[in-house]
Amino acid sequence: MPLVAAALGVAALMVWIGLGDRQEAQASNEVVTVAPRTFTAAVVAIGAVKPQIGAEVRVGSRLSGRVWRLRANIGDRVEKGAVLAELETAELDAVVAQRTAELTLAQARRTGLDALAPGEEARAQADVARFEAEARLAAEERRRQQALLVKGLVPRATAEAAEDRHAVAQADLESARRALDLVRAELGEQRTQADADIARARAALESASVDRAFTVLRAPISGVVASVATQEGETVAAGLSAPTFVTIIDLDRLQLNAYVDEVDIGKIAAGQSVSFTVDAFPAADFTGQVTAIYPGATIQDNVVKYVVAVDIADTGGGLLRPEMTANVRIQLEERTALAVPARAIRQEAGRSVVYVVAGEASVARPVRLGWRDGPWTEVAEGARAGERILVDVPARAEEENSP
């Protein structure tokens, strides 16, 4: 009986080995024909939802002071221009009042100057007119005395005295004219100074009013309050950087930053369609379009990646939030090319080869590969349409074609 059992076991083993040889032979004889195939390749990446530039604003204060009222809470929806917080204004109100008084005083000085200036100028003009009349009389007397002197009717001393009076009258007239010019120049300078004082006072008042306006913090954009960094009653100090009160994010202006491996970045171009899902809502599909490829690289887990900016077509009614992780699929253009199953490709001596059926034998032929779409791989060079390729290459064929 033991001998019989041993014989049956040996027979079963031989049958199993023979069956395995036949299966291997059948697998070895599986061939495919090189034929065109349409590839719909895509680049898969991990990304994150980010606010667009200008969609996230940190609202701060340019002034130091105590927070008198805070009107924002995390999660509140605010519109552009809405009041978020107010600082105490007592000190700035006093400054505004002081600047207002200075402006009033400067305007009063200008008004007084306008009232007094005409009188001073009129007196100087009257002096000029008087000395002009005296100069004319002296000139007339000089001519008359000269005529009488020629006729010998008056002594020379009398004529010379008339000449001296004429010279004095001309000097007095010139002095009066210079005095009039000086009065006009001084009045002009005083008017300019008064106008400058008014302008300076008005600018100081406007500056104080602007500082006063800065005590009210308003929302620069519409959005949702993401964080609040201060509370009522706290004192904030504005130094080189403005202290942040609240952060506002416009959830309607979000973009997707996809981190694409450097191996695939050459396939990406602006305008390509993008689909993605987020872990928070796996059943929701979102779409977008590539808008830019950032030139700077990032390194994640020792892998160089580039940020691809994607404009999101629809945020899903507010489902998306900043920093959500996204599973991204960037659609590349479709192309038709010769293709073979990926399992028909072998790596030998550092190159990709396929085994082309030639009669009863198979010949290894180097190929250059292209795109891959699931189980199919593009053969860019090395194979022609209609050629038959072994899928599972027998070990003997590999040995025969190995160098």
Helices and strands as residue ranges (DSSP letters): H 2-28, E 31-33, E 35-39, E 42-51, E 56-60, E 65-70, E 77-78, E 83-87, H 90-151, H 156-213, E 216-218, E 223-228, E 235-236, E 244-249, E 254-261, G 265-267, E 273-278, E 281-300, E 303-312, E 325-331, E 335-341, G 342-344, E 346-348, E 351-358, E 361-366, E 368-373, E 376-381, E 388-390, H 395-401
